[in-house]
Amino acid sequence: MAIKVGINGFGRIGRLVARAALKAGGIEIVGINDISPGQINLNWQAMGGIAASFRLTKTIWIEAEPSARYYFNSVYEKQTGDYKPWSVGIRAALIMKF
């Protein structure tokens, strides 16, 4: 009796799993779900940001990095007129040195 396997996402790793399953035998691939639309294959973006690091004590630091991104070929494309090809965010970290 073959083991039934479903592959969710047929990218680089999904193809490797399918190829290995077909070579091994005894494994039946019952479904493949490619969850990414074609436009995700090409998503160029430009990002700019600046990092700041603050020392609280000898062993504890806080870092913050505000950033802005502009998507040239965006995954988030919409057909409406309110589409904005940019995003703004912040990355924060608490660092403890031992």
C-alpha atoms as a printed R data frame, in Angstrom:
   type eleno elety resid chain resno      x      y       z
1  ATOM     1    CA   MET     A     1  0.000  0.000   0.000
2  ATOM     2    CA   ALA     A     2  1.428  3.369  -1.053
3  ATOM     3    CA   ILE     A     3  1.761  6.333   1.280
4  ATOM     4    CA   LYS     A     4 -0.424  9.207   0.058
5  ATOM     5    CA   VAL     A     5  1.243 12.631   0.024
6  ATOM     6    CA   GLY     A     6 -0.029 16.099  -0.868
7  ATOM     7    CA   ILE     A     7  2.369 18.932  -1.702
8  ATOM     8    CA   ASN     A     8  1.337 22.448  -0.716
9  ATOM     9    CA   GLY     A     9  3.379 24.880  -2.802
10 ATOM    10    CA   PHE     A    10  5.174 23.663  -5.888
11 ATOM    11    CA   GLY     A    11  8.266 25.849  -5.828
12 ATOM    12    CA   ARG     A    12 11.872 24.741  -5.568
13 ATOM    13    CA   ILE     A    13 11.403 22.616  -2.429
14 ATOM    14    CA   GLY     A    14  8.071 21.164  -3.562
15 ATOM    15    CA   ARG     A    15  9.624 20.016  -6.834
16 ATOM    16    CA   LEU     A    16 12.520 18.392  -4.958
17 ATOM    17    CA   VAL     A    17 10.083 16.540  -2.693
18 ATOM    18    CA   ALA     A    18  8.041 15.359  -5.687
19 ATOM    19    CA   ARG     A    19 11.138 14.186  -7.534
20 ATOM    20    CA   ALA     A    20 12.421 12.299  -4.483
21 ATOM    21    CA   ALA     A    21  8.996 10.706  -3.907
22 ATOM    22    CA   LEU     A    22  8.782  9.518  -7.506
23 ATOM    23    CA   LYS     A    23 12.299  8.045  -7.365
24 ATOM    24    CA   ALA     A    24 11.748  6.303  -4.013
25 ATOM    25    CA   GLY     A    25  8.571  4.506  -5.013
26 ATOM    26    CA   GLY     A    26  5.854  3.453  -2.592
27 ATOM    27    CA   ILE     A    27  4.670  7.079  -2.352
28 ATOM    28    CA   GLU     A    28  1.616  8.325  -4.225
29 ATOM    29    CA   ILE     A    29  1.300 12.074  -4.832
30 ATOM    30    CA   VAL     A    30 -2.426 12.777  -4.589
31 ATOM    31    CA   GLY     A    31 -2.401 16.551  -4.950
32 ATOM    32    CA   ILE     A    32 -0.241 19.544  -5.719
33 ATOM    33    CA   ASN     A    33 -1.386 23.026  -4.776
34 ATOM    34    CA   ASP     A    34  0.564 25.905  -6.298
35 ATOM    35    CA   ILE     A    35 -0.467 28.679  -3.921
36 ATOM    36    CA   SER     A    36  1.459 31.526  -5.554
37 ATOM    37    CA   PRO     A    37  0.134 33.467  -8.539
38 ATOM    38    CA   GLY     A    38  2.475 34.101 -11.457
39 ATOM    39    CA   GLN     A    39  3.122 37.722 -10.537
40 ATOM    40    CA   ILE     A    40  4.930 36.686  -7.336
41 ATOM    41    CA   ASN     A    41  7.702 35.192  -9.455
42 ATOM    42    CA   LEU     A    42  8.864 38.720 -10.294
43 ATOM    43    CA   ASN     A    43  8.587 41.177  -7.413
44 ATOM    44    CA   TRP     A    44 11.216 43.896  -7.468
45 ATOM    45    CA   GLN     A    45 11.418 46.412  -4.685
46 ATOM    46    CA   ALA     A    46 13.650 49.194  -3.484
47 ATOM    47    CA   MET     A    47 14.115 49.683   0.251
48 ATOM    48    CA   GLY     A    48 15.664 52.455   2.241
49 ATOM    49    CA   GLY     A    49 16.070 52.803   5.959
50 ATOM    50    CA   ILE     A    50 18.337 53.894   8.746
51 ATOM    51    CA   ALA     A    51 19.192 51.933  11.883
52 ATOM    52    CA   ALA     A    52 19.628 53.349  15.351
53 ATOM    53    CA   SER     A    53 21.055 51.485  18.329
54 ATOM    54    CA   PHE     A    54 20.654 52.574  21.964
55 ATOM    55    CA   ARG     A    55 22.553 51.092  24.899
56 ATOM    56    CA   LEU     A    56 20.433 50.829  28.050
57 ATOM    57    CA   THR     A    57 22.938 48.966  30.228
58 ATOM    58    CA   LYS     A    58 26.241 47.178  29.621
59 ATOM    59    CA   THR     A    59 24.391 44.085  28.403
60 ATOM    60    CA   ILE     A    60 21.077 45.369  27.002
61 ATOM    61    CA   TRP     A    61 20.635 47.266  23.737
62 ATOM    62    CA   ILE     A    62 17.579 48.391  21.785
63 ATOM    63    CA   GLU     A    63 17.666 48.737  18.014
64 ATOM    64    CA   ALA     A    64 15.101 50.412  15.769
65 ATOM    65    CA   GLU     A    65 15.111 50.660  11.995
66 ATOM    66    CA   PRO     A    66 12.365 52.577  10.213
67 ATOM    67    CA   SER     A    67 12.163 51.671   6.541
68 ATOM    68    CA   ALA     A    68 10.280 52.552   3.377
69 ATOM    69    CA   ARG     A    69  9.746 50.231   0.414
70 ATOM    70    CA   TYR     A    70  8.649 50.882  -3.143
71 ATOM    71    CA   TYR     A    71  7.379 47.905  -5.163
72 ATOM    72    CA   PHE     A    72  8.161 48.098  -8.877
73 ATOM    73    CA   ASN     A    73  6.196 44.999  -9.879
74 ATOM    74    CA   SER     A    74  4.061 44.545  -6.832
75 ATOM    75    CA   VAL     A    75  2.442 41.384  -5.554
76 ATOM    76    CA   TYR     A    76 -0.201 43.609  -4.034
77 ATOM    77    CA   GLU     A    77 -1.453 45.057  -7.311
78 ATOM    78    CA   LYS     A    78 -5.072 46.108  -7.288
79 ATOM    79    CA   GLN     A    79 -7.267 47.130 -10.169
80 ATOM    80    CA   THR     A    80 -8.793 50.040  -8.238
81 ATOM    81    CA   GLY     A    81 -7.499 53.599  -8.292
82 ATOM    82    CA   ASP     A    82 -6.420 53.607  -4.627
83 ATOM    83    CA   TYR     A    83 -3.397 51.347  -5.226
84 ATOM    84    CA   LYS     A    84 -0.214 52.494  -3.479
85 ATOM    85    CA   PRO     A    85  3.003 50.716  -4.563
86 ATOM    86    CA   TRP     A    86  4.840 51.520  -1.320
87 ATOM    87    CA   SER     A    87  4.893 50.547   2.336
88 ATOM    88    CA   VAL     A    88  6.393 51.969   5.502
89 ATOM    89    CA   GLY     A    89  7.424 49.926   8.520
90 ATOM    90    CA   ILE     A    90  9.726 49.666  11.496
91 ATOM    91    CA   ARG     A    91 11.907 46.818  12.744
92 ATOM    92    CA   ALA     A    92 12.674 46.766  16.448
93 ATOM    93    CA   ALA     A    93 14.969 44.477  18.438
94 ATOM    94    CA   LEU     A    94 15.964 43.946  22.041
95 ATOM    95    CA   ILE     A    95 19.532 42.637  22.273
96 ATOM    96    CA   MET     A    96 21.018 41.014  25.356
97 ATOM    97    CA   LYS     A    97 24.744 40.256  25.423
98 ATOM    98    CA   PHE     A    98 25.941 37.630  27.880
